[in-house]
Amino acid sequence: MVPAIRRIACSLAGGLLLASVGGALLAAQAADELEVYQQRLGQLFRQLDRNGDGRLERDEVRANAYLQRHFERLDRGGKGYLVPGDLR
């Protein structure tokens, strides 16, 4: 009976180890994907910011249908322009 309990305990420990490693790998992958997303978002922002003032006016987002359509919702505080933090 003791060997059976040891096998069960080892199986449970192995399963927990695999689950924790798998969770860590998923978290690392999500962090990598978030970093790539933020880099692309920064590139898009710089491309659209034609005058380089660090904010997107309504006329600067005409080239991007999503930003044009959702400008008011994204414009936190109703400033009349978007800053990088508004897009996160």
C-alpha positions as CSV (number, residue, x, y, z in Angstrom):
1,M,0.0,0.0,0.0
2,V,2.8,2.4,0.7
3,P,4.3,2.0,-2.8
4,A,0.9,2.9,-4.3
5,I,0.7,6.0,-2.2
6,R,4.2,7.0,-3.2
7,R,3.3,6.5,-6.9
8,I,0.2,8.7,-6.5
9,A,2.2,11.4,-4.6
10,C,4.9,11.3,-7.3
11,S,2.3,11.5,-10.1
12,L,0.6,14.5,-8.4
13,A,4.0,16.2,-7.8
14,G,4.9,15.6,-11.5
15,G,1.6,16.9,-12.6
16,L,1.9,20.0,-10.5
17,L,5.5,20.6,-11.8
18,L,4.3,20.3,-15.4
19,A,1.4,22.6,-14.8
20,S,3.6,25.3,-13.2
21,V,6.2,25.0,-16.0
22,G,3.4,25.2,-18.6
23,G,1.9,28.2,-16.8
24,A,5.3,30.0,-16.7
25,L,5.8,29.3,-20.4
26,L,2.4,30.7,-21.2
27,A,3.1,33.8,-19.1
28,A,6.4,34.3,-20.9
29,Q,4.8,33.9,-24.3
30,A,2.1,36.4,-23.3
31,A,4.7,38.9,-22.1
32,D,6.6,38.5,-25.4
33,E,3.4,39.0,-27.4
34,L,2.5,42.1,-25.4
35,E,6.0,43.6,-26.0
36,V,5.6,43.0,-29.8
37,Y,2.1,44.6,-29.7
38,Q,3.4,47.6,-27.9
39,Q,6.3,48.1,-30.3
40,R,4.0,47.9,-33.3
41,L,1.6,50.3,-31.6
42,G,4.4,52.7,-31.1
43,Q,5.5,52.4,-34.7
44,L,2.0,53.0,-35.9
45,F,1.6,56.1,-33.6
46,R,4.9,57.6,-34.9
47,Q,3.9,56.9,-38.6
48,L,0.5,58.7,-38.1
49,D,2.0,61.6,-36.0
50,R,2.9,63.6,-39.1
51,N,4.0,66.7,-37.2
52,G,5.9,64.8,-34.6
53,D,4.3,66.5,-31.6
54,G,3.6,63.2,-29.7
55,R,-0.1,63.4,-30.2
56,L,-2.6,62.4,-32.9
57,E,-5.0,65.0,-33.9
58,R,-8.2,64.0,-35.7
59,D,-6.8,64.9,-39.1
60,E,-3.8,62.7,-38.5
61,V,-5.8,59.5,-37.9
62,R,-7.7,59.7,-41.2
63,A,-5.3,57.1,-42.6
64,N,-6.5,54.6,-40.0
65,A,-10.2,53.6,-40.2
66,Y,-10.2,52.1,-36.7
67,L,-8.8,55.2,-35.0
68,Q,-11.0,57.5,-37.0
69,R,-14.1,55.5,-36.1
70,H,-13.3,55.2,-32.4
71,F,-11.5,58.6,-31.9
72,E,-14.0,59.9,-29.3
73,R,-14.0,56.7,-27.2
74,L,-10.2,56.5,-27.2
75,D,-9.7,60.2,-26.4
76,R,-9.6,60.0,-22.7
77,G,-10.7,63.2,-21.1
78,G,-12.0,64.7,-24.3
79,K,-8.7,66.5,-25.1
80,G,-9.3,66.5,-28.9
81,Y,-6.2,64.4,-29.6
82,L,-4.8,61.0,-28.7
83,V,-1.5,60.3,-26.9
84,P,0.2,56.9,-26.8
85,G,-1.4,56.1,-23.4
86,D,-4.9,56.4,-24.9
87,L,-4.2,53.5,-27.2
88,R,-3.1,51.0,-24.5
